[in-house]
Amino acid sequence: MKNVLLIEDDETKELLVIPHSSICYLVDKHSDTQGQYTLIILNNGKTQMLDMPVKDAAEQLFSCG
């Protein structure tokens, strides 16, 4: 599927389908327990975490190739 992000919710184990158009912005985060990760902020104010650096997440989500 093009222009969507598929993420498994850690708490419910449900597969979430997030359209790229609903992504407001990406935040580069780091913690001692998680390491480097990306926080996705959605238009509805909810957040999702991706287990990758923000540069990799941006390339994967929004690359034209």
All heavy atoms as TSV, in Angstrom:
chain	resi	resn	atom	element	x	y	z
A	1	MET	N	N	0.840	-1.169	0.000
A	1	MET	CA	C	0.000	0.000	0.000
A	1	MET	C	C	0.889	1.238	0.000
A	1	MET	O	O	1.790	1.345	0.817
A	1	MET	CB	C	-0.916	0.016	1.216
A	1	MET	CG	C	-2.035	-0.976	1.133
A	1	MET	SD	S	-3.260	-0.727	2.452
A	1	MET	CE	C	-2.437	-1.560	3.792
A	2	LYS	N	N	0.614	2.147	-0.880
A	2	LYS	CA	C	1.392	3.378	-0.949
A	2	LYS	C	C	0.797	4.426	-0.027
A	2	LYS	O	O	-0.399	4.450	0.221
A	2	LYS	CB	C	1.393	3.920	-2.377
A	2	LYS	CG	C	2.325	3.195	-3.307
A	2	LYS	CD	C	2.409	3.943	-4.612
A	2	LYS	CE	C	3.566	3.399	-5.418
A	2	LYS	NZ	N	3.807	4.189	-6.605
A	3	ASN	N	N	1.691	5.289	0.453
A	3	ASN	CA	C	1.298	6.450	1.251
A	3	ASN	C	C	0.614	6.111	2.565
A	3	ASN	O	O	-0.203	6.878	3.058
A	3	ASN	CB	C	0.426	7.403	0.429
A	3	ASN	CG	C	1.176	7.945	-0.766
A	3	ASN	OD1	O	2.363	8.230	-0.676
A	3	ASN	ND2	N	0.497	8.069	-1.871
A	4	VAL	N	N	0.931	4.944	3.129
A	4	VAL	CA	C	0.445	4.601	4.464
A	4	VAL	C	C	1.594	4.006	5.267
A	4	VAL	O	O	2.556	3.486	4.721
A	4	VAL	CB	C	-0.740	3.602	4.455
A	4	VAL	CG1	C	-1.953	4.202	3.777
A	4	VAL	CG2	C	-0.357	2.293	3.843
A	5	LEU	N	N	1.481	4.096	6.565
A	5	LEU	CA	C	2.435	3.519	7.487
A	5	LEU	C	C	1.723	2.427	8.266
A	5	LEU	O	O	0.634	2.655	8.804
A	5	LEU	CB	C	2.945	4.608	8.445
A	5	LEU	CG	C	3.825	4.182	9.599
A	5	LEU	CD1	C	5.135	3.597	9.075
A	5	LEU	CD2	C	4.116	5.371	10.491
A	6	LEU	N	N	2.303	1.234	8.308
A	6	LEU	CA	C	1.730	0.128	9.079
A	6	LEU	C	C	2.564	-0.043	10.347
A	6	LEU	O	O	3.771	-0.238	10.276
A	6	LEU	CB	C	1.748	-1.167	8.273
A	6	LEU	CG	C	0.963	-1.167	6.976
A	6	LEU	CD1	C	1.191	-2.467	6.226
A	6	LEU	CD2	C	-0.510	-0.963	7.233
A	7	ILE	N	N	1.920	0.045	11.501
A	7	ILE	CA	C	2.594	-0.089	12.790
A	7	ILE	C	C	1.789	-1.032	13.670
A	7	ILE	O	O	0.571	-0.925	13.749
A	7	ILE	CB	C	2.714	1.266	13.520
A	7	ILE	CG1	C	3.549	2.253	12.713
A	7	ILE	CG2	C	3.313	1.089	14.899
A	7	ILE	CD1	C	3.656	3.616	13.359
A	8	GLU	N	N	2.491	-1.943	14.354
A	8	GLU	CA	C	1.818	-2.789	15.345
A	8	GLU	C	C	1.815	-2.057	16.679
A	8	GLU	O	O	2.872	-1.657	17.180
A	8	GLU	CB	C	2.534	-4.127	15.486
A	8	GLU	CG	C	1.837	-5.046	16.464
A	8	GLU	CD	C	2.524	-6.397	16.591
A	8	GLU	OE1	O	3.202	-6.813	15.643
A	8	GLU	OE2	O	2.387	-7.020	17.652
A	9	ASP	N	N	0.644	-1.843	17.248
A	9	ASP	CA	C	0.509	-1.186	18.541
A	9	ASP	C	C	1.083	-2.100	19.620
A	9	ASP	O	O	0.711	-3.261	19.721
A	9	ASP	CB	C	-0.964	-0.887	18.818
A	9	ASP	CG	C	-1.145	-0.012	20.033
A	9	ASP	OD1	O	-0.847	-0.490	21.150
A	9	ASP	OD2	O	-1.587	1.131	19.874
A	10	ASP	N	N	2.025	-1.577	20.419
A	10	ASP	CA	C	2.688	-2.380	21.446
A	10	ASP	C	C	1.724	-2.873	22.522
A	10	ASP	O	O	1.885	-3.969	23.043
A	10	ASP	CB	C	3.810	-1.582	22.113
A	10	ASP	CG	C	4.991	-1.365	21.180
A	10	ASP	OD1	O	5.153	-2.165	20.239
A	10	ASP	OD2	O	5.748	-0.402	21.389
A	11	GLU	N	N	0.738	-2.066	22.860
A	11	GLU	CA	C	-0.174	-2.429	23.945
A	11	GLU	C	C	-1.254	-3.402	23.492
A	11	GLU	O	O	-1.547	-4.376	24.158
A	11	GLU	CB	C	-0.808	-1.171	24.536
A	11	GLU	CG	C	0.190	-0.281	25.238
A	11	GLU	CD	C	-0.430	0.999	25.755
A	11	GLU	OE1	O	-1.664	1.157	25.658
A	11	GLU	OE2	O	0.331	1.843	26.255
A	12	THR	N	N	-1.882	-3.113	22.347
A	12	THR	CA	C	-3.028	-3.930	21.907
A	12	THR	C	C	-2.643	-5.001	20.896
A	12	THR	O	O	-3.443	-5.886	20.619
A	12	THR	CB	C	-4.106	-3.041	21.265
A	12	THR	OG1	O	-3.570	-2.445	20.078
A	12	THR	CG2	C	-4.577	-1.967	22.223
A	13	LYS	N	N	-1.433	-4.905	20.319
A	13	LYS	CA	C	-0.960	-5.815	19.271
A	13	LYS	C	C	-1.795	-5.714	17.994
A	13	LYS	O	O	-1.732	-6.576	17.139
A	13	LYS	CB	C	-0.913	-7.272	19.759
A	13	LYS	CG	C	-0.014	-7.490	20.944
A	13	LYS	CD	C	1.420	-7.121	20.631
A	13	LYS	CE	C	2.322	-7.391	21.819
A	13	LYS	NZ	N	3.569	-6.695	21.762
A	14	GLU	N	N	-2.596	-4.649	17.864
A	14	GLU	CA	C	-3.374	-4.418	16.651
A	14	GLU	C	C	-2.488	-3.761	15.607
A	14	GLU	O	O	-1.574	-3.015	15.931
A	14	GLU	CB	C	-4.575	-3.515	16.934
A	14	GLU	CG	C	-5.610	-4.144	17.824
A	14	GLU	CD	C	-6.736	-3.174	18.156
A	14	GLU	OE1	O	-6.496	-1.942	18.156
A	14	GLU	OE2	O	-7.848	-3.650	18.425
A	15	LEU	N	N	-2.756	-4.026	14.342
A	15	LEU	CA	C	-2.040	-3.390	13.253
A	15	LEU	C	C	-2.722	-2.071	12.917
A	15	LEU	O	O	-3.908	-2.040	12.609
A	15	LEU	CB	C	-2.019	-4.300	12.016
A	15	LEU	CG	C	-1.164	-3.831	10.853
A	15	LEU	CD1	C	0.309	-3.747	11.266
A	15	LEU	CD2	C	-1.326	-4.765	9.676
A	16	LEU	N	N	-1.968	-0.979	13.027
A	16	LEU	CA	C	-2.507	0.351	12.748
A	16	LEU	C	C	-2.104	0.767	11.341
A	16	LEU	O	O	-0.955	0.610	10.951
A	16	LEU	CB	C	-1.956	1.362	13.753
A	16	LEU	CG	C	-2.159	1.042	15.219
A	16	LEU	CD1	C	-1.431	2.057	16.092
A	16	LEU	CD2	C	-3.634	1.007	15.552
A	17	VAL	N	N	-3.043	1.276	10.581
A	17	VAL	CA	C	-2.779	1.799	9.246
A	17	VAL	C	C	-2.897	3.320	9.334
A	17	VAL	O	O	-3.970	3.854	9.576
A	17	VAL	CB	C	-3.789	1.234	8.212
A	17	VAL	CG1	C	-3.497	1.812	6.837
A	17	VAL	CG2	C	-3.757	-0.283	8.202
A	18	ILE	N	N	-1.773	4.007	9.167
A	18	ILE	CA	C	-1.737	5.458	9.320
A	18	ILE	C	C	-1.418	6.085	7.964
A	18	ILE	O	O	-0.319	5.887	7.431
A	18	ILE	CB	C	-0.669	5.870	10.355
A	18	ILE	CG1	C	-0.974	5.222	11.700
A	18	ILE	CG2	C	-0.580	7.385	10.475
A	18	ILE	CD1	C	0.101	5.390	12.735
A	19	PRO	N	N	-2.359	6.827	7.376
A	19	PRO	CA	C	-2.069	7.521	6.108
A	19	PRO	C	C	-0.997	8.591	6.323
A	19	PRO	O	O	-0.974	9.255	7.354
A	19	PRO	CB	C	-3.395	8.173	5.725
A	19	PRO	CG	C	-4.419	7.621	6.644
A	19	PRO	CD	C	-3.711	7.067	7.840
A	20	HIS	N	N	-0.091	8.729	5.365
A	20	HIS	CA	C	0.948	9.749	5.475
A	20	HIS	C	C	0.347	11.137	5.656
A	20	HIS	O	O	0.930	11.978	6.322
A	20	HIS	CB	C	1.845	9.734	4.232
A	20	HIS	CG	C	2.742	8.544	4.195
A	20	HIS	ND1	N	3.634	8.337	3.184
A	20	HIS	CD2	C	2.896	7.481	5.023
A	20	HIS	CE1	C	4.299	7.218	3.404
A	20	HIS	NE2	N	3.859	6.676	4.499
A	21	SER	N	N	-0.830	11.380	5.073
A	21	SER	CA	C	-1.459	12.696	5.177
A	21	SER	C	C	-1.876	13.022	6.615
A	21	SER	O	O	-2.104	14.178	6.947
A	21	SER	CB	C	-2.673	12.783	4.254
A	21	SER	OG	O	-3.629	11.808	4.612
A	22	SER	N	N	-1.976	12.009	7.490
A	22	SER	CA	C	-2.360	12.271	8.878
A	22	SER	C	C	-1.152	12.523	9.777
A	22	SER	O	O	-1.304	12.828	10.954
A	22	SER	CB	C	-3.199	11.124	9.430
A	22	SER	OG	O	-2.399	9.971	9.610
A	23	ILE	N	N	0.064	12.414	9.220
A	23	ILE	CA	C	1.269	12.670	10.005
A	23	ILE	C	C	1.550	14.169	10.015
A	23	ILE	O	O	1.696	14.786	8.967
A	23	ILE	CB	C	2.475	11.898	9.438
A	23	ILE	CG1	C	2.221	10.390	9.540
A	23	ILE	CG2	C	3.757	12.282	10.173
A	23	ILE	CD1	C	3.275	9.538	8.856
A	24	CYS	N	N	1.590	14.717	11.201
A	24	CYS	CA	C	1.833	16.153	11.356
A	24	CYS	C	C	3.338	16.436	11.311
A	24	CYS	O	O	3.786	17.261	10.537
A	24	CYS	CB	C	1.226	16.614	12.674
A	24	CYS	SG	S	0.951	18.362	12.787
A	25	TYR	N	N	4.113	15.749	12.160
A	25	TYR	CA	C	5.564	15.908	12.131
A	25	TYR	C	C	6.235	14.746	12.854
A	25	TYR	O	O	5.593	13.955	13.554
A	25	TYR	CB	C	6.031	17.255	12.678
A	25	TYR	CG	C	5.528	17.626	14.053
A	25	TYR	CD1	C	6.271	17.353	15.185
A	25	TYR	CD2	C	4.317	18.295	14.215
A	25	TYR	CE1	C	5.821	17.707	16.442
A	25	TYR	CE2	C	3.862	18.657	15.472
A	25	TYR	CZ	C	4.619	18.366	16.569
A	25	TYR	OH	O	4.160	18.721	17.810
A	26	LEU	N	N	7.571	14.650	12.669
A	26	LEU	CA	C	8.393	13.621	13.291
A	26	LEU	C	C	9.321	14.286	14.298
A	26	LEU	O	O	9.840	15.368	14.043
A	26	LEU	CB	C	9.239	12.897	12.234
A	26	LEU	CG	C	8.495	12.289	11.057
A	26	LEU	CD1	C	9.492	11.716	10.053
A	26	LEU	CD2	C	7.528	11.217	11.507
A	27	VAL	N	N	9.534	13.638	15.432
A	27	VAL	CA	C	10.404	14.178	16.473
A	27	VAL	C	C	11.515	13.175	16.755
A	27	VAL	O	O	11.248	11.990	16.988
A	27	VAL	CB	C	9.612	14.451	17.772
A	27	VAL	CG1	C	10.526	14.997	18.859
A	27	VAL	CG2	C	8.450	15.399	17.511
A	28	ASP	N	N	12.756	13.639	16.728
A	28	ASP	CA	C	13.908	12.806	17.038
A	28	ASP	C	C	14.027	12.700	18.554
A	28	ASP	O	O	14.120	13.710	19.250
A	28	ASP	CB	C	15.165	13.441	16.441
A	28	ASP	CG	C	16.377	12.549	16.565
A	28	ASP	OD1	O	16.224	11.317	16.544
A	28	ASP	OD2	O	17.496	13.091	16.666
A	29	LYS	N	N	13.987	11.489	19.092
A	29	LYS	CA	C	14.029	11.279	20.540
A	29	LYS	C	C	15.150	10.303	20.891
A	29	LYS	O	O	15.573	9.494	20.071
A	29	LYS	CB	C	12.700	10.705	21.044
A	29	LYS	CG	C	11.485	11.572	20.767
A	29	LYS	CD	C	11.476	12.827	21.576
A	29	LYS	CE	C	10.877	12.569	22.927
A	29	LYS	NZ	N	10.763	13.731	23.774
A	30	HIS	N	N	15.599	10.365	22.145
A	30	HIS	CA	C	16.605	9.434	22.643
A	30	HIS	C	C	16.374	9.223	24.135
A	30	HIS	O	O	16.069	10.164	24.864
A	30	HIS	CB	C	18.014	9.987	22.417
A	30	HIS	CG	C	19.078	9.031	22.837
A	30	HIS	ND1	N	19.549	8.964	24.121
A	30	HIS	CD2	C	19.736	8.083	22.142
A	30	HIS	CE1	C	20.467	8.012	24.209
A	30	HIS	NE2	N	20.597	7.461	23.016
A	31	SER	N	N	16.464	7.962	24.545
A	31	SER	CA	C	16.393	7.659	25.975
A	31	SER	C	C	17.399	6.559	26.281
A	31	SER	O	O	17.841	5.842	25.389
A	31	SER	CB	C	14.978	7.221	26.378
A	31	SER	OG	O	14.701	5.928	25.911
A	32	ASP	N	N	17.744	6.436	27.558
A	32	ASP	CA	C	18.707	5.413	27.955
A	32	ASP	C	C	18.169	4.003	27.730
A	32	ASP	O	O	18.919	3.102	27.395
A	32	ASP	CB	C	19.088	5.586	29.427
A	32	ASP	CG	C	19.882	6.865	29.656
A	32	ASP	OD1	O	20.506	7.355	28.687
A	32	ASP	OD2	O	19.874	7.375	30.791
A	33	THR	N	N	16.870	3.816	27.904
A	33	THR	CA	C	16.291	2.486	27.752
A	33	THR	C	C	15.930	2.157	26.301
A	33	THR	O	O	16.114	1.034	25.863
A	33	THR	CB	C	15.029	2.327	28.618
A	33	THR	OG1	O	14.109	3.369	28.285
A	33	THR	CG2	C	15.362	2.403	30.089
A	34	GLN	N	N	15.417	3.127	25.537
A	34	GLN	CA	C	14.979	2.896	24.162
A	34	GLN	C	C	16.078	3.148	23.138
A	34	GLN	O	O	15.998	2.675	22.023
A	34	GLN	CB	C	13.786	3.805	23.813
A	34	GLN	CG	C	12.538	3.521	24.583
A	34	GLN	CD	C	11.844	2.250	24.119
A	34	GLN	OE1	O	12.133	1.700	23.072
A	34	GLN	NE2	N	10.922	1.782	24.927
A	35	GLY	N	N	17.087	3.939	23.486
A	35	GLY	CA	C	18.072	4.361	22.499
A	35	GLY	C	C	17.471	5.471	21.647
A	35	GLY	O	O	16.620	6.225	22.099
A	36	GLN	N	N	17.886	5.537	20.386
A	36	GLN	CA	C	17.374	6.575	19.497
A	36	GLN	C	C	16.110	6.065	18.814
A	36	GLN	O	O	16.059	4.947	18.326
A	36	GLN	CB	C	18.424	6.930	18.451
A	36	GLN	CG	C	18.109	8.180	17.685
A	36	GLN	CD	C	19.295	8.653	16.863
A	36	GLN	OE1	O	20.317	7.999	16.806
A	36	GLN	NE2	N	19.147	9.788	16.218
A	37	TYR	N	N	15.074	6.909	18.786
A	37	TYR	CA	C	13.821	6.539	18.148
A	37	TYR	C	C	13.118	7.777	17.617
A	37	TYR	O	O	13.551	8.897	17.846
A	37	TYR	CB	C	12.913	5.756	19.104
A	37	TYR	CG	C	12.448	6.516	20.324
A	37	TYR	CD1	C	11.213	7.147	20.338
A	37	TYR	CD2	C	13.228	6.579	21.467
A	37	TYR	CE1	C	10.779	7.840	21.464
A	37	TYR	CE2	C	12.799	7.261	22.590
A	37	TYR	CZ	C	11.572	7.885	22.579
A	37	TYR	OH	O	11.147	8.560	23.695
A	38	THR	N	N	12.060	7.560	16.856
A	38	THR	CA	C	11.285	8.646	16.266
A	38	THR	C	C	9.889	8.640	16.853
A	38	THR	O	O	9.257	7.589	16.950
A	38	THR	CB	C	11.190	8.470	14.736
A	38	THR	OG1	O	12.504	8.512	14.192
A	38	THR	CG2	C	10.349	9.562	14.101
A	39	LEU	N	N	9.423	9.804	17.247
A	39	LEU	CA	C	8.055	9.969	17.722
A	39	LEU	C	C	7.258	10.618	16.599
A	39	LEU	O	O	7.630	11.679	16.096
A	39	LEU	CB	C	8.036	10.843	18.972
A	39	LEU	CG	C	6.742	10.877	19.757
A	39	LEU	CD1	C	6.407	9.484	20.296
A	39	LEU	CD2	C	6.846	11.866	20.895
A	40	ILE	N	N	6.200	9.953	16.162
A	40	ILE	CA	C	5.341	10.466	15.103
A	40	ILE	C	C	4.163	11.181	15.751
A	40	ILE	O	O	3.451	10.586	16.557
A	40	ILE	CB	C	4.817	9.338	14.199
A	40	ILE	CG1	C	5.975	8.586	13.555
A	40	ILE	CG2	C	3.869	9.880	13.137
A	40	ILE	CD1	C	5.542	7.346	12.803
A	41	ILE	N	N	3.970	12.443	15.417
A	41	ILE	CA	C	2.842	13.215	15.928
A	41	ILE	C	C	1.796	13.269	14.819
A	41	ILE	O	O	2.073	13.722	13.710
A	41	ILE	CB	C	3.252	14.653	16.321
A	41	ILE	CG1	C	4.504	14.663	17.205
A	41	ILE	CG2	C	2.076	15.376	16.975
A	41	ILE	CD1	C	4.365	13.952	18.517
A	42	LEU	N	N	0.593	12.798	15.129
A	42	LEU	CA	C	-0.482	12.756	14.144
A	42	LEU	C	C	-1.361	14.000	14.248
A	42	LEU	O	O	-1.361	14.693	15.261
A	42	LEU	CB	C	-1.331	11.500	14.348
A	42	LEU	CG	C	-0.564	10.176	14.277
A	42	LEU	CD1	C	-1.473	9.018	14.646
A	42	LEU	CD2	C	0.025	9.977	12.901
A	43	ASN	N	N	-2.114	14.252	13.195
A	43	ASN	CA	C	-3.004	15.420	13.147
A	43	ASN	C	C	-4.021	15.432	14.286
A	43	ASN	O	O	-4.444	16.492	14.721
A	43	ASN	CB	C	-3.754	15.472	11.814
A	43	ASN	CG	C	-2.840	15.779	10.663
A	43	ASN	OD1	O	-1.787	16.379	10.828
A	43	ASN	ND2	N	-3.220	15.354	9.474
A	44	ASN	N	N	-4.415	14.251	14.776
A	44	ASN	CA	C	-5.412	14.185	15.841
A	44	ASN	C	C	-4.792	14.304	17.240
A	44	ASN	O	O	-5.470	14.147	18.239
A	44	ASN	CB	C	-6.225	12.892	15.734
A	44	ASN	CG	C	-5.388	11.646	15.918
A	44	ASN	OD1	O	-4.197	11.719	16.196
A	44	ASN	ND2	N	-6.005	10.493	15.741
A	45	GLY	N	N	-3.466	14.571	17.293
A	45	GLY	CA	C	-2.793	14.759	18.571
A	45	GLY	C	C	-2.222	13.488	19.171
A	45	GLY	O	O	-1.490	13.545	20.151
A	46	LYS	N	N	-2.537	12.338	18.610
A	46	LYS	CA	C	-1.987	11.084	19.118
A	46	LYS	C	C	-0.545	10.928	18.646
A	46	LYS	O	O	-0.107	11.582	17.712
A	46	LYS	CB	C	-2.833	9.903	18.641
A	46	LYS	CG	C	-4.223	9.905	19.247
A	46	LYS	CD	C	-4.952	8.643	18.910
A	46	LYS	CE	C	-6.326	8.665	19.573
A	46	LYS	NZ	N	-7.027	7.417	19.432
A	47	THR	N	N	0.177	10.043	19.310
A	47	THR	CA	C	1.575	9.796	18.947
A	47	THR	C	C	1.806	8.307	18.737
A	47	THR	O	O	1.088	7.472	19.294
A	47	THR	CB	C	2.535	10.295	20.036
A	47	THR	OG1	O	2.261	9.583	21.245
A	47	THR	CG2	C	2.395	11.778	20.266
A	48	GLN	N	N	2.807	7.994	17.931
A	48	GLN	CA	C	3.269	6.633	17.738
A	48	GLN	C	C	4.788	6.658	17.731
A	48	GLN	O	O	5.397	7.617	17.269
A	48	GLN	CB	C	2.776	6.048	16.401
A	48	GLN	CG	C	1.366	5.536	16.429
A	48	GLN	CD	C	1.215	4.326	17.340
A	48	GLN	OE1	O	2.073	3.464	17.418
A	48	GLN	NE2	N	0.109	4.272	18.041
A	49	MET	N	N	5.401	5.601	18.230
A	49	MET	CA	C	6.844	5.517	18.282
A	49	MET	C	C	7.338	4.573	17.192
A	49	MET	O	O	6.749	3.509	16.972
A	49	MET	CB	C	7.288	4.985	19.638
A	49	MET	CG	C	8.773	5.025	19.840
A	49	MET	SD	S	9.249	4.228	21.378
A	49	MET	CE	C	9.580	2.588	20.796
A	50	LEU	N	N	8.412	4.970	16.500
A	50	LEU	CA	C	9.093	4.104	15.549
A	50	LEU	C	C	10.485	3.815	16.090
A	50	LEU	O	O	11.188	4.721	16.526
A	50	LEU	CB	C	9.246	4.786	14.182
A	50	LEU	CG	C	8.073	4.783	13.247
A	50	LEU	CD1	C	8.454	5.477	11.938
A	50	LEU	CD2	C	7.613	3.376	12.942
A	51	ASP	N	N	10.886	2.573	16.028
A	51	ASP	CA	C	12.176	2.156	16.570
A	51	ASP	C	C	13.290	2.386	15.554
A	51	ASP	O	O	13.966	1.438	15.152
A	51	ASP	CB	C	12.102	0.673	16.932
A	51	ASP	CG	C	12.643	0.382	18.297
A	51	ASP	OD1	O	13.070	1.326	18.964
A	51	ASP	OD2	O	12.644	-0.800	18.682
A	52	MET	N	N	13.478	3.645	15.129
A	52	MET	CA	C	14.546	3.999	14.194
A	52	MET	C	C	14.824	5.494	14.317
A	52	MET	O	O	13.956	6.242	14.756
A	52	MET	CB	C	14.169	3.630	12.756
A	52	MET	CG	C	12.975	4.384	12.198
A	52	MET	SD	S	12.557	3.989	10.475
A	52	MET	CE	C	12.079	2.290	10.584
A	53	PRO	N	N	16.028	5.917	13.922
A	53	PRO	CA	C	16.340	7.355	13.952
A	53	PRO	C	C	15.421	8.136	13.021
A	53	PRO	O	O	14.917	7.613	12.032
A	53	PRO	CB	C	17.796	7.415	13.466
A	53	PRO	CG	C	18.332	6.039	13.668
A	53	PRO	CD	C	17.170	5.113	13.524
A	54	VAL	N	N	15.222	9.417	13.325
A	54	VAL	CA	C	14.290	10.244	12.569
A	54	VAL	C	C	14.695	10.358	11.093
A	54	VAL	O	O	13.843	10.381	10.216
A	54	VAL	CB	C	14.107	11.631	13.230
A	54	VAL	CG1	C	15.327	12.507	13.049
A	54	VAL	CG2	C	12.867	12.323	12.692
A	55	LYS	N	N	15.995	10.403	10.806
A	55	LYS	CA	C	16.450	10.501	9.410
A	55	LYS	C	C	16.004	9.272	8.621
A	55	LYS	O	O	15.489	9.391	7.511
A	55	LYS	CB	C	17.967	10.658	9.359
A	55	LYS	CG	C	18.490	10.830	7.959
A	55	LYS	CD	C	19.995	11.055	7.941
A	55	LYS	CE	C	20.438	11.341	6.523
A	55	LYS	NZ	N	21.288	10.340	5.980
A	56	ASP	N	N	16.182	8.085	9.193
A	56	ASP	CA	C	15.760	6.850	8.530
A	56	ASP	C	C	14.245	6.797	8.381
A	56	ASP	O	O	13.722	6.363	7.354
A	56	ASP	CB	C	16.248	5.620	9.311
A	56	ASP	CG	C	17.765	5.521	9.355
A	56	ASP	OD1	O	18.439	6.148	8.495
A	56	ASP	OD2	O	18.284	4.833	10.249
A	57	ALA	N	N	13.530	7.247	9.411
A	57	ALA	CA	C	12.060	7.238	9.358
A	57	ALA	C	C	11.560	8.168	8.254
A	57	ALA	O	O	10.663	7.805	7.490
A	57	ALA	CB	C	11.489	7.667	10.706
A	58	ALA	N	N	12.136	9.347	8.153
A	58	ALA	CA	C	11.724	10.303	7.124
A	58	ALA	C	C	11.989	9.750	5.730
A	58	ALA	O	O	11.146	9.868	4.837
A	58	ALA	CB	C	12.444	11.632	7.318
A	59	GLU	N	N	13.143	9.127	5.540
A	59	GLU	CA	C	13.458	8.533	4.236
A	59	GLU	C	C	12.494	7.409	3.897
A	59	GLU	O	O	12.030	7.295	2.773
A	59	GLU	CB	C	14.892	8.033	4.211
A	59	GLU	CG	C	15.929	9.145	4.162
A	59	GLU	CD	C	17.349	8.648	4.286
A	59	GLU	OE1	O	17.571	7.410	4.418
A	59	GLU	OE2	O	18.254	9.483	4.265
A	60	GLN	N	N	12.192	6.571	4.862
A	60	GLN	CA	C	11.298	5.436	4.628
A	60	GLN	C	C	9.867	5.909	4.368
A	60	GLN	O	O	9.179	5.385	3.501
A	60	GLN	CB	C	11.323	4.480	5.823
A	60	GLN	CG	C	10.465	3.260	5.612
A	60	GLN	CD	C	10.582	2.289	6.763
A	60	GLN	OE1	O	11.471	2.363	7.583
A	60	GLN	NE2	N	9.649	1.360	6.834
A	61	LEU	N	N	9.412	6.898	5.111
A	61	LEU	CA	C	8.025	7.349	4.985
A	61	LEU	C	C	7.779	8.228	3.765
A	61	LEU	O	O	6.724	8.163	3.158
A	61	LEU	CB	C	7.619	8.127	6.244
A	61	LEU	CG	C	7.499	7.320	7.520
A	61	LEU	CD1	C	7.270	8.264	8.698
A	61	LEU	CD2	C	6.371	6.320	7.418
A	62	PHE	N	N	8.752	9.070	3.435
A	62	PHE	CA	C	8.475	10.108	2.452
A	62	PHE	C	C	9.396	10.089	1.233
A	62	PHE	O	O	9.427	11.043	0.484
A	62	PHE	CB	C	8.535	11.481	3.123
A	62	PHE	CG	C	7.562	11.606	4.260
A	62	PHE	CD1	C	8.000	11.665	5.566
A	62	PHE	CD2	C	6.198	11.614	4.025
A	62	PHE	CE1	C	7.109	11.754	6.623
A	62	PHE	CE2	C	5.292	11.706	5.072
A	62	PHE	CZ	C	5.753	11.779	6.375
A	63	SER	N	N	10.140	8.988	1.044
A	63	SER	CA	C	11.003	8.937	-0.137
A	63	SER	C	C	10.160	8.768	-1.395
A	63	SER	O	O	9.119	8.130	-1.390
A	63	SER	CB	C	12.004	7.789	-0.019
A	63	SER	OG	O	11.334	6.541	-0.113
A	64	CYS	N	N	10.623	9.359	-2.446
A	64	CYS	CA	C	9.904	9.309	-3.723
A	64	CYS	C	C	10.281	8.084	-4.536
A	64	CYS	O	O	9.623	7.773	-5.519
A	64	CYS	CB	C	10.169	10.572	-4.543
A	64	CYS	SG	S	9.554	12.058	-3.744
A	65	GLY	N	N	11.353	7.394	-4.162
A	65	GLY	CA	C	11.853	6.286	-4.967
A	65	GLY	C	C	11.321	5.003	-4.625
A	65	GLY	O	O	10.602	4.333	-4.284
